[in-house]
Amino acid sequence: MRILCGQVITPDEVIDRAVITIDDGKVIGVGPADGSPVDIDAPDKTAAPGFIDIHIHGAAGHEVTDGTVEAIRGMSAHIAANGVTSWLPTVLTNPWPTVRTAVSSIAQAMQEGSGGAEVLGAHLEGPYLNPSKTGAQPPDSLRPPLCGELARELGDLTSIVKYIAVACELPGAMDLIRELVSMGINVSIAHTEASYEEAQLAFDAGATSLTHIFNAMRPLHHREPGVLGAALHDDRVITELIWDNFHVHEAVARLVVKVKGPDRVALISDSVSACGLSDGNYFLGGQQIRVEGGLARLMNGTIAGSTITLDQAVRNAAKYFPIQDVIKMATIAPARSTGAADRKGRIAPSFDADIVLLNPGLSVDTVFLKGKIFKK
């Protein structure tokens, strides 16, 4: 298959009037149009790598902790229609049996097919979080860090876990981080009161990410920069960013990108089951939430995830940054956090042909999943 687009965004440049050549689900070439016949002629579209959402709890009335493959497939279809071609279903802190069932459903979708965006593995947001920074995490299921517990509770399903959130200041957390890293799991510091020094030790121990920057963590202070100061300084660290203009003011979001650089900021949705639906009452991990004006809150007023889709985050960021930089935040940075950067996140030879064609206003027009058009 050959696709001609007005622009193609590659890792190194934006190529005008370019052709992407696809064979057997892979990109085999990208270059300027040469007049040869094409299968799809889209001269007014911009081709970008498919978006990758590494932090998402629910969408379209479904929730990961529903624990069913139908929920995973429903979410996969919904987010694919909005330009996401790969994702990490994110399991909220819950009792281990609930977590085990959710991870099992994720594994089943990986094995049998998701019907939409490819499931790359599971993201566990907890249970090793600081009780003073729970945010919308159910506090009754929090656990102290304990080496060996994950494998004991999940058994063979442990290999499905690609990403896990940990509060690094808790007793035993540093040993757990080292263990998780040795197992090939990306560790993100989250829901934390960590000091600057504690966060530095965690990054030295192998943690490579910071969960939804500025949310559920010690604030930045000029005498105690805390985990924020450590993450913003450390080039090894990728920071998740919910660019919905609720969780982080747009001026602060812009500052994060300027400090970290676009290849170290991962746009995430952190969406809940209300994503794609109207305002009203919903549930998140068994807790009632209320959505008003697109903003989700627990009944006590705490912000509880988002209702944004990743393409809207891209449009929000594109108001301030070049499209090539914005696409890096939706593709290259999250691909690194999933362990799939060798085949995802770029339009380049040998990479999966996960591609989204964008209209001039950056709305999603057509989505390709490994070279096949996704039918919405």
Summary of the structure (lengths in Angstrom):
residues: 376
radius of gyration: 19.8
end to end distance: 20.3
largest distance: 63.8
contacts: 1440
relative contact order: 0.17
helix: 30%
strand: 30%
